[in-house]
Amino acid sequence: MSTLTDLEKISQKYSDSGEEFIRSGVILNLKEKQRLLQIERFEILSRYQATTVDELNQKIVKGQAPEHPGWENLIELKNIEAEIKVLLGVGPR
Protein backbone atom coordinates (compact mmCIF):
# COMPACT_ATOMS: atom_id res chain seq x y z
CA MET A 1 0.00 0.00 0.00
CA SER A 2 1.62 3.22 -1.07
CA THR A 3 -0.92 6.01 -1.09
CA LEU A 4 -3.80 7.42 0.86
CA THR A 5 -6.06 6.51 -2.07
CA ASP A 6 -5.14 2.83 -1.60
CA LEU A 7 -6.04 3.09 2.07
CA GLU A 8 -9.37 4.69 1.22
CA LYS A 9 -10.19 1.92 -1.27
CA ILE A 10 -9.35 -0.82 1.21
CA SER A 11 -11.20 0.87 4.05
CA GLN A 12 -14.33 1.23 1.91
CA LYS A 13 -14.26 -2.49 1.22
CA TYR A 14 -13.76 -3.61 4.83
CA SER A 15 -15.09 -0.80 7.02
CA ASP A 16 -17.55 2.04 7.27
CA SER A 17 -14.93 4.77 7.13
CA GLY A 18 -11.24 5.34 6.78
CA GLU A 19 -11.06 6.48 10.39
CA GLU A 20 -12.79 3.31 11.62
CA PHE A 21 -10.47 1.18 9.51
CA ILE A 22 -7.39 2.87 10.95
CA ARG A 23 -8.82 2.69 14.49
CA SER A 24 -9.45 -1.05 14.08
CA GLY A 25 -5.91 -1.55 12.81
CA VAL A 26 -4.43 0.32 15.76
CA ILE A 27 -6.50 -1.73 18.22
CA LEU A 28 -5.43 -4.99 16.56
CA ASN A 29 -1.80 -3.89 16.66
CA LEU A 30 -2.00 -3.08 20.38
CA LYS A 31 -3.69 -6.41 21.10
CA GLU A 32 -0.92 -8.23 19.25
CA LYS A 33 1.75 -6.38 21.23
CA GLN A 34 -0.08 -7.33 24.43
CA ARG A 35 -0.29 -10.96 23.34
CA LEU A 36 3.44 -11.12 22.58
CA LEU A 37 4.29 -9.54 25.94
CA GLN A 38 2.07 -12.06 27.72
CA ILE A 39 3.85 -14.91 25.94
CA GLU A 40 7.23 -13.49 26.96
CA ARG A 41 5.99 -13.13 30.57
CA PHE A 42 4.78 -16.73 30.60
CA GLU A 43 8.07 -18.01 29.17
CA ILE A 44 10.14 -16.24 31.83
CA LEU A 45 7.92 -17.41 34.69
CA SER A 46 7.94 -20.95 33.32
CA ARG A 47 11.74 -21.07 33.48
CA TYR A 48 11.47 -20.73 37.24
CA GLN A 49 8.24 -22.69 37.68
CA ALA A 50 6.59 -19.56 39.05
CA THR A 51 3.18 -18.09 38.31
CA THR A 52 3.69 -14.50 39.47
CA VAL A 53 6.43 -11.91 39.81
CA ASP A 54 6.09 -12.10 43.59
CA GLU A 55 6.52 -15.87 43.53
CA LEU A 56 9.68 -15.55 41.44
CA ASN A 57 10.97 -12.88 43.80
CA GLN A 58 10.42 -15.18 46.79
CA LYS A 59 12.18 -18.06 45.04
CA ILE A 60 15.22 -15.89 44.38
CA VAL A 61 15.28 -14.56 47.95
CA LYS A 62 14.98 -18.08 49.40
CA GLY A 63 17.68 -19.45 47.11
CA GLN A 64 15.23 -21.66 45.21
CA ALA A 65 16.10 -19.87 41.96
CA PRO A 66 19.50 -18.57 40.88
CA GLU A 67 20.20 -14.91 41.57
CA HIS A 68 21.72 -14.61 38.13
CA PRO A 69 19.91 -14.30 35.77
CA GLY A 70 16.93 -14.37 38.17
CA TRP A 71 17.18 -10.73 39.21
CA GLU A 72 17.53 -9.58 35.60
CA ASN A 73 14.52 -11.65 34.60
CA LEU A 74 12.56 -10.27 37.54
CA ILE A 75 13.26 -6.72 36.39
CA GLU A 76 12.28 -7.68 32.85
CA LEU A 77 9.03 -9.21 34.14
CA LYS A 78 8.17 -6.04 36.03
CA ASN A 79 8.76 -4.00 32.88
CA ILE A 80 6.63 -6.40 30.82
CA GLU A 81 3.78 -6.23 33.32
CA ALA A 82 3.95 -2.42 33.35
CA GLU A 83 3.81 -2.35 29.55
CA ILE A 84 0.83 -4.72 29.52
CA LYS A 85 -0.99 -2.39 31.94
CA VAL A 86 -0.30 0.54 29.62
CA LEU A 87 -1.65 -1.42 26.66
CA LEU A 88 -4.76 -2.44 28.60
CA GLY A 89 -5.41 1.21 29.39
CA VAL A 90 -5.16 2.22 25.74
CA GLY A 91 -7.30 -0.54 24.24
CA PRO A 92 -11.07 -0.84 24.03
CA ARG A 93 -13.07 -1.27 27.22
C-alpha positions in Angstrom: 0.0 0.0 0.0 1.6 3.2 -1.1 -0.9 6.0 -1.1 -3.8 7.4 0.9 -6.1 6.5 -2.1 -5.1 2.8 -1.6 -6.0 3.1 2.1 -9.4 4.7 1.2 -10.2 1.9 -1.3 -9.4 -0.8 1.2 -11.2 0.9 4.1 -14.3 1.2 1.9 -14.3 -2.5 1.2 -13.8 -3.6 4.8 -15.1 -0.8 7.0 -17.6 2.0 7.3 -14.9 4.8 7.1 -11.2 5.3 6.8 -11.1 6.5 10.4 -12.8 3.3 11.6 -10.5 1.2 9.5 -7.4 2.9 11.0 -8.8 2.7 14.5 -9.4 -1.0 14.1 -5.9 -1.5 12.8 -4.4 0.3 15.8 -6.5 -1.7 18.2 -5.4 -5.0 16.6 -1.8 -3.9 16.7 -2.0 -3.1 20.4 -3.7 -6.4 21.1 -0.9 -8.2 19.2 1.7 -6.4 21.2 -0.1 -7.3 24.4 -0.3 -11.0 23.3 3.4 -11.1 22.6 4.3 -9.5 25.9 2.1 -12.1 27.7 3.9 -14.9 25.9 7.2 -13.5 27.0 6.0 -13.1 30.6 4.8 -16.7 30.6 8.1 -18.0 29.2 10.1 -16.2 31.8 7.9 -17.4 34.7 7.9 -21.0 33.3 11.7 -21.1 33.5 11.5 -20.7 37.2 8.2 -22.7 37.7 6.6 -19.6 39.1 3.2 -18.1 38.3 3.7 -14.5 39.5 6.4 -11.9 39.8 6.1 -12.1 43.6 6.5 -15.9 43.5 9.7 -15.6 41.4 11.0 -12.9 43.8 10.4 -15.2 46.8 12.2 -18.1 45.0 15.2 -15.9 44.4 15.3 -14.6 48.0 15.0 -18.1 49.4 17.7 -19.4 47.1 15.2 -21.7 45.2 16.1 -19.9 42.0 19.5 -18.6 40.9 20.2 -14.9 41.6 21.7 -14.6 38.1 19.9 -14.3 35.8 16.9 -14.4 38.2 17.2 -10.7 39.2 17.5 -9.6 35.6 14.5 -11.7 34.6 12.6 -10.3 37.5 13.3 -6.7 36.4 12.3 -7.7 32.9 9.0 -9.2 34.1 8.2 -6.0 36.0 8.8 -4.0 32.9 6.6 -6.4 30.8 3.8 -6.2 33.3 4.0 -2.4 33.3 3.8 -2.3 29.6 0.8 -4.7 29.5 -1.0 -2.4 31.9 -0.3 0.5 29.6 -1.7 -1.4 26.7 -4.8 -2.4 28.6 -5.4 1.2 29.4 -5.2 2.2 25.7 -7.3 -0.5 24.2 -11.1 -0.8 24.0 -13.1 -1.3 27.2 
